[in-house]
Amino acid sequence: MLTGSCLCGGIQYEIQSELGDIMQCHCQNCRKANGAAFAANAGIPTNAFNLLKGKELVSEYESTPGVFRVFCQRCASPLYSRRPSMPDILRLRIGTLDTKIDKTPSFHIFVDSKAEWHNICDDIPQHKEFPTS
């Protein structure tokens, strides 16, 4: 089991599954939503995510058609994104985890739109968009 929370601690959650592959997304929307060069995300089963505290603080924003970014309305911590077209998967923002993990990133996505001021300095695979396989 993994646990996590937002910056202010108003939202707390647990995940009753392993994390999927960790991906570093360099698309402009992820950069803007996280205020950083990329977002570090991992897929998790929707039914494995349990909100323990702070349901009243959870808000979401449809950043592009069919993509909802879920965050704390008090501190604005991004928690995960969801797509109604993929109801079984959430993309967890792993920076909100409180549990230490041993897993490392598997790949970079949307590197064609990465911030011009950021250099990718590792050897993990890079994809122009989201890989289909």
Residue pairs with C-beta under 8 A, 6 or more apart in sequence:
1 14
1 15
1 16
1 99
2 14
2 15
2 19
2 97
2 99
2 101
3 12
3 13
3 14
3 15
3 52
3 97
3 98
3 99
4 12
4 13
4 14
4 15
4 79
4 92
4 96
4 97
4 98
4 99
5 11
5 12
5 13
5 96
5 98
6 54
6 57
6 71
6 72
6 74
6 75
6 77
6 79
6 96
7 72
7 75
7 76
7 77
8 72
8 74
8 75
8 77
10 53
10 54
10 57
10 72
10 74
10 75
11 51
11 53
11 54
11 57
11 58
11 72
11 77
11 79
12 51
12 52
12 53
12 54
13 49
13 50
13 51
13 52
13 79
14 49
14 50
14 52
15 44
15 48
15 49
15 50
15 92
16 48
16 50
17 44
17 45
17 48
19 42
19 43
19 44
19 92
19 94
19 101
19 103
20 42
20 43
20 44
20 89
21 42
21 43
21 106
21 107
22 40
22 41
22 42
22 94
22 103
22 104
22 105
22 106
23 40
23 41
23 42
23 105
23 106
23 107
23 108
23 109
24 38
24 39
24 40
24 41
24 105
24 107
24 108
24 109
25 38
25 39
25 41
25 108
25 109
25 110
26 37
26 38
26 108
26 109
26 110
26 111
26 113
26 114
26 115
26 118
27 109
27 110
27 113
28 113
29 63
29 64
29 67
30 38
30 39
30 41
30 110
31 37
31 38
31 39
31 115
33 39
33 63
33 69
33 78
34 78
34 93
34 95
37 114
37 115
37 117
37 118
38 108
38 114
38 118
39 78
39 93
40 93
40 94
40 95
40 105
41 81
41 91
41 92
41 93
41 94
42 91
42 92
42 94
42 103
43 89
43 90
43 91
43 92
44 80
44 89
44 90
44 91
44 92
45 88
45 89
45 90
46 82
46 87
46 88
46 89
46 90
47 88
49 80
49 90
49 92
51 58
54 72
57 72
57 73
57 74
58 70
58 71
58 72
58 73
58 79
59 70
59 71
59 72
59 73
60 68
60 69
60 70
60 71
60 82
61 68
61 69
61 71
62 68
62 69
63 69
63 81
66 83
66 84
66 85
67 81
67 82
67 83
68 81
68 82
68 83
68 84
69 78
69 81
70 78
70 79
70 80
70 81
70 82
71 77
71 78
71 79
72 79
77 93
77 96
78 93
78 96
79 92
79 93
79 96
80 90
80 91
80 92
80 93
81 90
81 91
82 90
82 91
83 89
94 101
105 122
105 124
106 124
106 125
107 124
107 125
107 126
107 127
107 131
108 114
108 120
108 124
108 125
108 126
108 127
109 127
109 129
109 130
109 131
110 127
110 128
110 129
110 130
111 120
111 126
111 127
111 128
112 128
112 129
114 120
120 126
